[in-house]
Amino acid sequence: MGANSSILSPDSSDGSNHPAKLKLGDIPESCVALVLSYLDPPEICKLARLNRAFRAASSADFIWDDKLPSNHQYLVDEYLSNNPNKLGKHEIYSRLTRPVPFDAGNKEFWVDKRTGGVCLSISSKAMTITGIDDRRYWNYIPTDESRFHTIAYLQQIWWLEVEGDIDFRFPSGTYSLLFKLRLGRVTKRPGRRLSNHDGVHGWDIKPVQFQLTTPDGQHAVSKCFLENTGNWEYHHVGDFVVDDPNVSTKIKFSLTQIDCTHTKGGLSIDSVLICPSNVVKDFKALL
């Protein structure tokens, strides 16, 4: 139904027998809001641009109730506002679908617009990396390729050990944890970007091991050889299940390759991603 659509009535407003044209703006706001409540958020936002009535209707709280995660009030109270009661549900949704940084900006979460699920990203700077303070082994490199504007780059090391943890209150559901990695680094030249693979070595001898654990006994281990040089990849560590959205879930994760028979180098570490398992393919498609 377009912006110039009309609803025909038996009699026109001037008393003649010709049908009168009612514009979309004449539909009661409550009726518009009821229709919008059955749509997905992107569709609601498109229709809100039609006219003033649709824009006003799109802000009705009941439209956004089932679009928000079940623990949205906790997220608002803890991370968003000192006066959460002043925020309408539409405003809460709008803010939560944008990245919300915490832990000195080294971690952030957001609500996925398509599914309403909570996603979380953890910077390499929030991880414990063996040898990170020795520039012979590691460097932090500023880059616009990362949402955190910094990646950790491995020059060369015998013992690779990267560990991290997160304590966060997730909505109920099944979640996947992934490391975002790349072999090689990008160097800038005037007008172009070049991939530098000169320091990449040692990853074809032994696989790296990924691991995650939770206090309630959930555990996942995966191994793989790092092979795809030059492109960012999400490496799936494993899944965990959250049953109670009112209790924080603590997850520990790691990336290791501790066979000291050979050196390895040329690895870029961007971040760790935690997201509902049903949206993993969406993130992989973005790379």
N, C-alpha and C positions, 0 to 999 in steps of 0.2 A: 504494500500500500504506500503510494508516494505522498509527497507533501501536499499535492494539489488534489488528492482524492476527496470524494464527497460522500455523504450519506443522504439518500433520497428520502424525502417525507412526502406524504400524500398531498399536502397543500403547502403553498408557498407562504412566506411571511406577509405578503401583501394581499392575501385573500383570494388570489387567482388559483386556477387548477394546475398551474405549472409547478413541477417539483422544485423545492428549494434546495440549494446546495449548502451543506454544512461542512465546514472545514475541520481539519484534524484538531485545531485548537478549541473547537466547540465540544469535544468529547470530555466528559467529566474526568478530572484528574485522578480520582479514585479508580475509575475503570482502566485508565491508561496504566496506572501503577500495577493493577492486578495482572494485566497482560504482560507487562515487563517482568514480573516476578517469575515467569516461566521461561525466561530467556537466559542465555549465558551472558556474563559480564561484557565481553566485547560487543555483543549485539545490543545490549542495553545502552552502552556508551554511544554507539552509532545513532540509535533512535533518539537519544537525548539531544542530538544536534538538530533535529527537525524543526522544533519551535519551542517557545517558552513553556507551554503546557507539558510537553514531554520531558523537558529539562527538569521542571519542578517535580513531576511524578517520579522521575528516576532517583530522586533523593529520599524517597520513602524508606523508613527503617526496615519494614518487613520484607522489602525486596532483597536486602543484603544479608538477612539473618542466616540463610542457608548457603550463602556464598562465602561466608567467613569460616575459618577453622574453629573447631569446637572450643578451643582454649584462647580465643581471641581476646577476651577480657583480661586474662593474665598477661598476654603479650603487650597489650596497651598499658596496663598498670605498671609493668616492669620496665618497658623499653621506650614508650612513646611520649607520654604526657603526664604532667603533674596534676592536670585537671581532666581526667578521662571522661567524666560525666558530661563535659561540654562538647564532646565529639559525637556526631551522628554516625550511624552505621556506614553510610556511604563514604564519609570522610575517613573512618577507620579502615575500610577496605582500600581506599585510595592510598593511604599511607603505608599500609602493610604490603602492598604489591610493589612498593619501591624498596630497595635495599635499606635495611635498618642496621647500622653499624653498632658494635659493642666491643668490649674488651680492648679499649684504646684504638678502635678501628681495625683491629686484626681479624675480626670475625664479623659476619653479618648474616642476617636472615631475611627472607621475604616470602610472600604468599604467591604461589603460582596462579596466574590469572585463569588458566584453562581448567584446572582441577580444584583450586582452593587449598591445595596441600602446602605445607610449610617446608621450605628448602633452606639450607644453611651452608655457608662457605667459610673455610678456615684458611687464612694466609699461611705461607711458609714461615713467616716471622712469628707465628704463634706455635710453632713446632720446635721440639728439641732435636737439633741436628748435630751429630758428633763431628767436631772439628770446625764448626761454623765460625768460630772466632779467629781462625788461622787462615789468612788470605792465600796461603799456599794451596789450600784445599778448596775453600768455598768463597764465593762472593755474592753479595746481594746486588742485583742489577735493576736499576729503574727501567720501567717499560710501560708503554700504553697497551700492551697485550694482556695485562692482568687487571682484573677488577680492583686489586689492591695496589696496583702501580709498581709492584716490586716482585721479582722472582729470586729464588736461590739457585745459583749456578755452581755445579761441581767441576772444579778443575781436574783434580785427580786425587784418589784416596784408595787405601787398602780395605778399610773397614767402613762400609756404608750402613748407617743407622739413623733413621728418621722416625721420631715418635711424637705423638700428640694425643690430646684428649679434649672432650667437650662435655659439659654438664648442662643439659638444656631440657626444657619441658616441651616435648613434642605432642601433638594430637595423636590419638590412637591410629595404628596402621603399621604397614610394613615399609621399611626404609632401606635404601641402598647407600653404601659408602664407597666413594671412588677417589682415587688420586689423579690429579691432572698433571701429566708429565710430558716432556719432550726431550728427545736426544738432539743435541746441538743448540745453538743460540742464534739470534738474529742480530745482525749488525746493520747500521744505517749508513747509507751513502746518499749524496745529494739526489733527491727525487726518487729514490728506490730503497728497498729493504732486501738484504741478502742473508741467506742462511749460511752459517759457518759451522761446518762439521769437523773441523780439524782436530778438535780435542776428544771426539767420540771414540771410545775404545773400551774393551773389557766386558761388554754386555752379552756377547755371544758365547761366553765360556760357561757361565753358570746363571741360572734364573734368579731373579729377585723374588723376595717373598713379601706378600702383603698379609696383614693380620688385623682383626678387630675382636674386642672382647667387651662384655658388659658385666656389671656386678651380679646379675641374675643368672649367669652361666651361659649366655649366648656367646658363641665363638665361631669365627670363620677364618680360614686360611686359604690363600690362593698363591700360585706361583706362575711366573711367565718370563720369557726372554724379552728384553726390550729391543725392538727391531726397527720400528718405523722412524727413521731419521728425518728431522726437519719439521714434523707436524705435531701439534698438541694432540694428546690422546687422553681419554678417561679410562683408567684401569680399575675395573670392578674388584673391590676387596671382598665384599660379602654383604649380607642383609641382616637386619635385626628387626624385632617386632616390639612395638610399644602397645601395651595393654591399658595402662592408666594414664590419661592425659593430665592428671592432677599431681603427678609425681615426676620429678626430674629424672631423666635417663642419662647416665654417665657412660660414654663410649671411649675406650682407648683404642688407638690404631697405630700401625707402624708400617714402615717400608725398610727392608734390610737386605743386604747382600754382604755377608760377613766371612766369606771365603777369602782368606788372606794370601792365597797362592798367586794372586794377580791383582794388578791395579785396575781401576775403572774410572772413567771420567766423561765429561761432556754432557752431563744430565742437568736439565732445567726442571725445577720443581716450582709449580705455581701455587697450588692449593689443594685442599681436600673438599669434596662436595658431598653433602648428605641431602638426599631428596627422597620423596615417595617413590617406591619401586616402579610405579606405573608411568613416571615421567622421565626415567633415565634416558630413553631413546630420544626424547626431545633435546636434551643437552648434547648428546652425541651428535645429533644432526646439525647442531650449530657450529661444530668444529670443522 
